[in-house]
Amino acid sequence: MKIIRINKGKVFNIPIRLVSVAVVGVVTIKLMDSLPEPLSIFISMGIATILPAIWFASNLLIIDHEKKEIFDGIWTIGLKFGKPTPYSGIEKIFINRVKTSQTMYSLSNQKNIVTDHEYRAYLKLDSGTKYYLISHPLEERVEEKVAEIKKKLGLN
């Protein structure tokens, strides 16, 4: 069985994950003030079960060569969200150089635009469908990862 899993990163960034922890903490404190202690502890534990799902949610690409399926979705605490799609064959893996820009504003209302380049790797199927794999500011890092993925897929 040849299954290749490519982790494309977390679904939620650090600020959202930290805010979710703070919200659960505030809700727990409010529950402790307004409800009897055993009931508030029970409800708080129920609400807190959401935190691991938020904290560990990852974007995942799973390529199953036996079933000829690609799953592009979200994995969190053992559950997968998304639908596998069948494919006939893999055409190629390619790298694009993409220009990125970020606009920052200072307190004195000055605007500063920072531009840079990023390298993104994609998987292209025979049907023409493209799937995002990885990105990095250094081309060498992307080429290393793409070489590993090509070796696992058996592509040259």
DRENROVO-18457 format. One record per residue (C-alpha): residue in three letters; x, y, z. Coordinates in steps of 0.5 Angstrom, whole numbers, padded with zeros to 4 digits, always signed. Each point is the difference from the previous one (the first is absolute). Layout:
BEGIN
AlaXYZ/...
# end
This chain:
BEGIN
Met+0000+0000+0000/Lys+0003+0007-0002/Ile-0003+0006+0003/Ile+0004+0006+0000/Arg-0002+0005+0006/Ile+0002+0008-0001/Asn-0002+0004+0006/Lys-0001+0007-0003/Gly+0000+0004+0006/Lys-0005+0002+0006/Val-0007+0002-0002/Phe+0000+0006+0006/Asn+0006+0004+0001/Ile+0003+0001+0007/Pro-0004+0007+0002/Ile-0007-0004-0002/Arg+0002-0006+0004/Leu+0002+0004+0006/Val-0006+0004+0000/Ser-0004-0006+0000/Val+0004-0002+0007/Ala-0002+0007+0003/Val-0007-0001-0002/Val-0001-0006+0003/Gly+0004+0002+0006/Val-0005+0006+0001/Val-0006-0004-0001/Thr+0002-0005+0005/Ile+0001+0006+0005/Lys-0007+0003-0002/Leu-0003-0007+0001/Met+0004-0001+0007/Asp-0003+0006+0002/Ser-0008-0001-0002/Leu-0001-0007+0001/Pro+0001-0006+0005/Glu+0007-0002+0000/Pro-0001-0007-0002/Leu-0004+0002-0006/Ser+0005+0005-0002/Ile+0006-0004+0000/Phe-0004-0005-0004/Ile-0002+0005-0005/Ser+0007+0003-0001/Met+0003-0007-0001/Gly-0005-0001-0006/Ile+0001+0007-0003/Ala+0008-0001+0001/Thr+0000-0007-0004/Ile-0001+0005-0006/Leu+0007+0003+0001/Pro+0004-0006-0002/Ala-0004+0000-0007/Ile+0002+0007-0001/Trp+0007-0001+0002/Phe+0002-0006-0004/Ala-0004+0001-0006/Ser+0004-0001-0006/Asn-0001+0001-0008/Leu+0002-0007-0003/Leu+0001-0003-0007/Ile+0000-0007+0000/Ile+0002-0004-0006/Asp-0003-0007-0001/His+0004-0004-0006/Glu-0004-0006+0001/Lys-0007+0003+0000/Lys+0002+0006-0004/Glu-0003+0005+0004/Ile+0002+0007+0003/Phe-0002+0002+0006/Asp+0001+0008+0001/Gly-0003+0002+0007/Ile+0000+0001+0007/Trp+0003-0005+0005/Thr-0001+0001+0008/Ile+0000-0004+0006/Gly-0001-0007-0005/Leu-0006+0003-0004/Lys+0001+0002-0007/Phe-0005+0005-0003/Gly+0000+0000-0008/Lys-0001-0004-0005/Pro+0005-0005-0004/Thr-0001+0001-0008/Pro+0003-0005-0005/Tyr+0005+0001-0005/Ser+0003-0003-0006/Gly+0007+0002+0001/Ile+0005+0005+0002/Glu+0003+0005-0006/Lys+0005+0003+0004/Ile+0003+0004+0006/Phe+0002+0007-0001/Ile+0002+0006+0004/Asn-0002+0008-0001/Arg+0003+0006+0002/Val-0005+0004+0003/Lys+0001+0008+0001/Thr-0003+0001+0007/Ser-0002+0007+0003/Gln-0002+0002+0007/Thr-0002+0007+0002/Met+0001+0003+0007/Tyr-0002+0006+0003/Ser+0003+0004+0006/Leu-0003+0004+0005/Ser+0002+0006-0003/Asn-0005-0002-0006/Gln+0006-0002-0005/Lys-0001-0006-0004/Asn+0006-0004-0002/Ile+0000-0006-0005/Val+0005-0006+0000/Thr+0000-0004-0006/Asp+0004-0007+0000/His+0000-0006-0004/Glu-0002-0007+0002/Tyr+0000-0007-0003/Arg-0006-0004+0000/Ala+0000-0007-0003/Tyr-0007-0003-0003/Leu-0002-0007-0002/Lys-0003-0001-0007/Leu-0005-0005-0002/Asp-0001-0003-0007/Ser-0007+0003+0001/Gly+0003+0007+0001/Thr-0001+0001+0007/Lys+0005+0003+0004/Tyr+0001-0001+0008/Tyr+0004+0004+0004/Leu+0006-0003+0003/Ile+0005+0004+0004/Ser+0003+0007+0000/His+0006+0003+0003/Pro+0004+0007-0002/Leu+0007-0004-0002/Glu-0001-0004-0006/Glu+0005-0005+0002/Arg-0004-0002+0006/Val-0006-0001-0005/Glu+0004-0004-0004/Glu+0002-0005+0005/Lys-0007-0001+0002/Val-0002-0001-0007/Ala+0005-0005-0001/Glu-0002-0004+0006/Ile-0007+0000-0002/Lys+0002-0002-0007/Lys+0004-0006+0003/Lys-0006-0002+0004/Leu-0005+0000-0006/Gly+0005-0003-0005/Leu+0001+0006-0005/Asn+0006+0002-0003/
# end
